[in-house]
């Protein structure tokens, strides 16, 4: 019995693969990483082993680089995903796509992220994890809509429609694809329109509707020179005609697909076309002398690319061919080859999942080791930078310290003297005593702003209201029995500051006195608390801003014998 994929299965398989090459970022700079990436990309899908070797070499280079490019790491994982998908290692492929999505490059390059999500959906679909496939497609769709990328939007809706087709919900699949087609038409996206027509041909049950949709798709692809799409559609149409026993038309479609494959170097199209042409001639019983050439060419392509998914169908075609011409010895050889491959394939399928999980575990372990090495390298690099920076700073400091020391000491002495003077004073008014408030509550007496400002300062100072960390304008308004606006105007006009500035200034004054008098017996947290600050951070910030000293530096100056004498003089 001849074993082969049905036309519907082949068309679905082609449609699922269509998303894989939607996005691979073109690179301009020709660094060694650029060359490795481009070379690996160009080998897919014809030379998967070579592509995988180049990507591994790229990853090895990135591991050795101290400042590895996050974008190349992301793209390398993306290529590994494609390579493993083509080799049938779907779990590994999905793992690489997820790893690519975790990079900063995926966060910054939405087109790259969209492609990874779409390919994850393809894999989940192939694994019959339909809910996860749908979630991945919707993630892809949200990004595509954000980018306004009509091609990606249509492509993702097509994939969602394929999920419905897989559930045999053809009516919904047609509805979704038709909506995608209308969207593509509005955006004048010919490629997407062609894909929509191609997929409508998969969902229609009426043969005339199928033929019409596929003819429209082919005409569109032909008009825009989309040769890869033309070839895959012609192969699908040829397969359908073989199923319908219309061998003449099937051969016509397949020969055109083969011609395109040869002309544009598409080995996938060549392999499929050679196999189906041989199969068509076997079934029709005409042109049997061409069959060995077609099937041998298909075998050569399978062996050169390492893609063996159609190998059993090719040997089945050989079996049918030798039976047709009555060559019993070769029939037995071909049948044995077919049986051997089926047995081998069954054995591989039995252990494939275990082997894949084993490989996945080994890859994860290797990545953990690489991450640890990277962290160790970063720590060493950071330590080296710190040491070098410290050395440079020390050298600069040593070179300039003789010149700066006396000047700095004199400046700090002057600043400390100014702080002593301020610490022993209270805020003064900048207003003319005759200036009065211009806006007050009804019933409030007409008090000059300078008098009100001085009264505010005295009240806060005498009753130490500023020592309360929660002291607010509302509290002051209640204590002074004046409106907030009235008090605010007095503080702004009289003190050239606001309420917070006034209170923080008084708190800093209190901190100055405590630092000078405590002689280090109080901790900085205690100083901050006793000065009315809510926390140490606020205390340090306000103290530095107002005095020019950190609290610690101010304490050190206050303990200097010369400064202590100066304090006594100030008192």
N, C-alpha and C positions, 0 to 999 in steps of 0.2 A: 504493500500500500504506500502511495506517495504521501509524504508528510511535508506540509508547508504551511506558512501563516496565511490566514484568509485575507482577502482584499481589505476588509474593514480593519482587521488587526494591523495590517501593514500601514494603512493610512493613519490610524491612530498613533502608531509608533513614530511615523514621520512627523506628525503634528507635534508630538511631545518633544522630539529632538529639536524642533524648530527654534525653541526658546533658548537652547544652550549657547548659541553663538551670538545672541542679540547684542551682548555688550562685552567687549574686551577693550580696555582703554588704550588708545594709540599713544605711543611715547615718542617724544621728539629728540631728547638728548641721547646721544649714542654712548652711554657709559657701558661698562661691562655688564651691569645688571640689565640695562636696556636690551642689549644684544641677546643675553640669555633668555629674557622674557619673550622677546619677539620671536626668537628661533623656536622656543618651546610652543608658543601659540600657533605658529605656522605649521608645525608638525601634526597638529590635531585636526582631524581624527586619523590621518593616514599612517602616522608613525607614533603610536602611543608609547612604546617603550623608549624611543628616543626623546619624546617630549617629557616623559617622566624623569629621565636621567638629567635633562637640562634643568627642570624645576628643582630637583634635589640638589643640583650643583648651585643653583641660585639661592636656595634656602641655606646651604652650607656657607656660602659667602656672607649672607646676611647674619648668620650666627657668629661669624668671625669678626664682623665689623662692630666697632665700638658704638658708632652712631648709625645703627641699621635703619633703613628707610621703612617707615610704617606702610607706605603705599605699596612698595614692592612686596612686603610680607603679605599684605592683603591680597594682591594680585596673584602671588604664588599659590596661596591657599585656594583662590578661585580656580586657577588652572588645575590644581590637584583634584578639586571637586569634579571638574569636567572629565579629566583623565580616568578617575576611578568610576565615574558614571558609565563611560564607554566600555570599561572593563567589567561592568556588572557588579562592582562593589558599591552598592547603593548606600549602605550605612556609613562606610568610610567617606563617600562623596558628600553626604549630608553633613557629616562632621566637619569637613573642610569648609563647606559653605558657611556653617555656623561660625567657625573660627574667623573667616573673612569678615563676617558681619560684626564681630566683636572689636574690630580695629577702629582707630580714629579715622582712617581713610574712608571707611564705610559711613561714619557719622558725617563726614564733610562732603563726600561725593555721593549724592543721593542716587544718581544713575547706576553707580556700582552696587549700592545696597539693593536697588530694585531688581537688578539682574540676579543677585544671589537669592533673594526671596523667591523670585519666579522659578529658578532652577530647583530650589528646595521643594516648591510645590510640585514640580515635575517628578521628583524622586518619590515624594510621599504618595503621589498618584500611582506611580508604578508599583509601590509597595502596598497598594490598596488601603493606605491610611488616609481615607478620603476627607475626614474632618480636618486633619492637620494640613492636608494639601489645600483645602479651601481657605484655612487661616493664612497660610503662606501666600496664596494668590491674592487675598485681600490686603495683606501687608504690602505686596508688590503694587497693587492697584492704588492704594492710598498715596504711595510715593509718586507713582506715575501721574496721578491727578494733580499732586502738588507741583510737579515739574511742568505740567501742561504738555506732557509727551504723548501725542496721539497714538503713535505706533505702539508704545508700551501699554497704553490703556487698552487698545484693541486686542493686542496679543494676550493680555491677562484675561480679558473677558472671554476670549476664545478658549483659553485653558479652563476657565470656570465652566464654560459650556461643555467642554469635553468630559468634565466630571459628571455633569448631568447625563451626557450620552452614555457614560459608563454605568450609570444607575438605570439605564434604559428609559430615561425621561426625555425622549427625543423632542417632544413638543416644547418643553422649556429650553432645551438646548438650541432649538431653531429660533425661539423667541430672543434669547440672549445674543446669539450670533447675528440675527437680523438687526438688533439694536446696535451692535458693534459695527455692523456694515454701514448703517445710517450715519453713525458718528464719524466713521472714516471718510464717508462721502462728503460730509459737511466740511471736513478738514482737508479734503482733496488729497488724502493719503492713499495713493494707488496700491502700494505694497500691502497695506493692511486690508484694503478692499479685496485684493486677490486672495489673501489668506482666509478672509470671511467666506468668500464664495467656495473656496476649496473645502472648508469645514462644513458648510451647508450641504455640500455634496455627500458628506459622511452621514448626515442626520436625515436627509430626505429618504423616504421609502419608495417613492414613485421614480421609476427609472428615467423617465423623460426629465423630471426635475433634477435628478442627479446629474444627468448629462449636460443639461443647460447650465447648472451651477459650475461644473468643472470646466466647461467650455469658456465661460465668462472669466474664470480664474486664470485659465491658460492664456487667454487673449490679453489680460492685464499684465501678467508676468512677461509675456512676449513684448508688449509695448514698452516696458521699462527695463528690458534686458536683465531681468532677474533670473539668471540662468540656473542657479541652484534650485530655486523654487520650481522653475519649469521642469527640470529633470525629475525632481521628486514627484511632481504631479503627473508627469507623463508615465512614470513607473507605476504609480498607483492606478492610473487609468488603464494601462496595459494589463495589469493584474486583474482588474475588473473584467476586461474583455476576454481574458483567458477563462475566467469563471463562467462567462456567458458563451464560451466556445466560439467567439468571434476572433479567430486566430489571425486573420489578415490584418484587422484593425489593431489588434494587440501588438503584432510585430511592428506595425507602422509607428505606434507610440513608443515602443521600447527601443527601436532603432534610432529614433530622434533623441531619446534620453541618452543612449549610448554615445551618440555623436557629440552631444553637449558635454557629457562626462569626459570624453577623450580630449575635446578641444580646450576645455577649461580646467583640466587636471582634477576632476572630481572622482576620486577612486570609489567612494561609496556608491555613486550613481552607476559607475562602470560595472562594479561587482554585481549589483542587483539586476542591472539590465542584461548582463551576460547570462546570469542564472535563469532569469525569466524567459529570455529568448530561447535558450536551450530547452527549457520546460515546455514552452509553447510549441516548438517543432516536434517534440516527443508526442505531445497530446494530439497534434493535428496529423502526424504521420507524414508530413511533407518536409523536405529540406533536412532529412535526417543526417546527411553528410556534414551539416554545419554544427550539429549538436556537440561533438567532442571538443571542437575549437572553443565554443561558447563556454562549456562547463570547465574546461581546462583554464581558460582565462579567469573565470570566477574563482577557481581554486588558488591560482597564483596571487590574486589580490587578497584573498583571505589569509594566506600564509605570509604575505609581505606586510600586511597591516596588523596581523595578530588578532583581528576581529572575527571570531568563529561562530557568531550567533546563527549564521545561515548555512553552516557547514553540513548539518544533517539533511537540509533540503537539497543541497547540491548532490550529496551522495544518493539521496532518494531519486533524484532526476537521472543519475547514472544508471541506477538499478532499472528504472523504467525504460531507459534508452536501450540497454543491452537486452532487455526482455523483448522490446519492440523489434530489434533486428535479429533476434535469435542467437545471440552470442552467449552461449551458456557459461563457458569458463569465466569470461569477464563479468557476466552477471553475478556469478558466485563471489568473485573477488569484490565487486562493488557492494554486494549485499553484506559481505563480511565487514567491509569498511564502515558501512552504515551502522551495522550492529555494534561494532567496536566503539564507534563514536558515541552512539546512544548510551552504551553501557558506561563509557568514560564520563559522559556528560551527566548521567544519573548519579554516578559516584561523586563527581565534583559538586553537584547540587546538594548531595547529602552532607558534605563537609564544608560547603562554601560559607555558610553562616558562622560556623565555629571558627574557621580560618579568618574570616573577616573580623570577628570580634576579637580574636587573638591579635591580629594586626592592629586593630583599633586601640587595644590596651597597650601594646608596645609603643605605638605612636604617642599615646597620651603620656606614658612614662618618659619617653624621650623628650617630649615637650616640657614636662615638669623639670627634668634635669637641665634643659636649655634655659628655662626661665630662672632657675636657681643660679646658674652660671652668669646669666645676664645681670641679676640682682647683685651678685657678688662683684661683678665687674663695675657696675655703677657705684657701689659703695666704695670700692678702691679708687675709682676715678674721682668721686666726690671728696674723699679724704685727701687725695693728691692735690686737687684744686685748692682745698682749704689750706693745706700746708704751704703750697706755693704762694697763695694770696697772703697768708700770714707772714711769710718770709719777705715778700715784697713790701708789705706794710711796715714791718720792722726795719727794713733797710731805709725806707723813706723816712720813717720816724727818727732813726738814728742820725741820718744826714741832716735833718732839719731841726732836731731837738735843741741844739745849742742856741740857734737863732730865736726859736719860738718860746723857749721856756720862760725867760724873764718877761717878755711881752704878755704871754698868757697869764703869768702869775699876777702882773700888775692889773691886767684887765679883770681878772677874777676878783682881785682885792677891791677894785672899784665897784664891781657889780655887787659884791657882798655888802659893801658899805651902803650902797643904794637900797638894798633889801632890808638892812637894819633900820634905815631911816623910815622906810615904808611900813615895816612891821610895828613900829612904835607910833604910827600915826593912824588917822582914820580918813576915809575918802572925803574929799573936799568938794564943794559945789563950784561949778563953773558959771553959774548964772548971776546976773545982776539981781540984787535983792528985791528990786521993784517988779520983776516979771511975775505975773500970776497965771494961774491955770486958765486955759481958754475953753475947756470942755469938762464939765463936772456934772455929777448927779444933782437933781433938784434938791434943794435943802442943804447942800454942802457949803460950808463957809468959804469965802474968797480968801484962800491962803496963798501967799507967794510961793512959787515952786521951790525957790532956794530954801525957804523955811521948812517946807514939807519934806524936801530931800534930806535936810539935816536931821529932821525929826525921825525920818525913816531909819537913817544910819544909827542914830543914838538908840532907837528902840531895839534894833536888831543887835547892836553891840552890847548894850546894857543887859538885855535879857538873854543874850547868847542864843538867839533864835536860830542863827545859822548852824548851830551845832546839831540841829535836828536834820538828818539826811533827807527827810521827806518834806522839809519846809518849802512851801509853795507860795505863789502870788495870792492864791485864795486865803492862805493862812495870814499873810501880811495884811490883806484887805480886812480880814476879821479883826486883827489886832489893832490896826490903825483906824478902823471904822471909816474907811474911805473906799471908793470904787476902784476896781482893778485898773481901769483906764486912767483915772486921776493919778494913782500911784505910779503907773508905768510911765506917764508923761513926765512926772517929777524926776524919776530915776534917769530917764533918757536925757532929759534936758539938763538936770543938775549934775549927774555923774558921768555923762557921756558914755553910758553903758546901758545894759538891760538888767532885768532882775537877776538872771542867772549869773551875769558877770559880776554884779555887786556882791551876791552871796558867795560865789566862788572866791572872789578877792578877799573877803573877810575870813573865809575858811583857810585860805593859803596863809594869811597873816597869822592866824592861830597856829597853823602848822609850823611856821617859821619860829614862833615863840617856843613851841613845844620841842622842836628839834634843838634849839639853842640851850634850853633849860634842862632837857632830859639827859644830856651827855651820853646818849646811846643806851639808856636804860629801857627805853621803849622800842618795840619793833615798829617797822613801817606800817604794818596793819593796824597797830594800836594808835599810831600817830594819825593815820587816815580816819579811823573811827572817832577819835577824840576831837578831830578837826571838823567833823560833820560830813565827811565824804561817804558816799554809799558803798564804795568799793575801792580797792587799791589801784585799779587801772585808771579810774577817774581822777583819783588823787595824784598819781604820777603825771598824768597828762596836764591837768590844770596847774600843778606846781611848776612844772617845766615851762609851760607857756607863759606864766606870770613872772616867775623869778629868773628864768634863764638857767637855773640849776635843776638837776635831779635832786630828790630828797636826800639821797645818800651823799651826793657831793656837798650839798648844803650842810649836812651834819658834820662832814669832815672839816669844812671850813670853820664851822662854829666851835670845833674842838681845838683849833689852832691857837696857841697861846697869844699870838699877836692879835688875833681877832677877838679873843676874850677880853683883852685889855681895851680894845676898841668898843666892845659892847658896854663895858663899864663906863667909858667916857660918854657914850650915847645916853646911858641912863642918867 
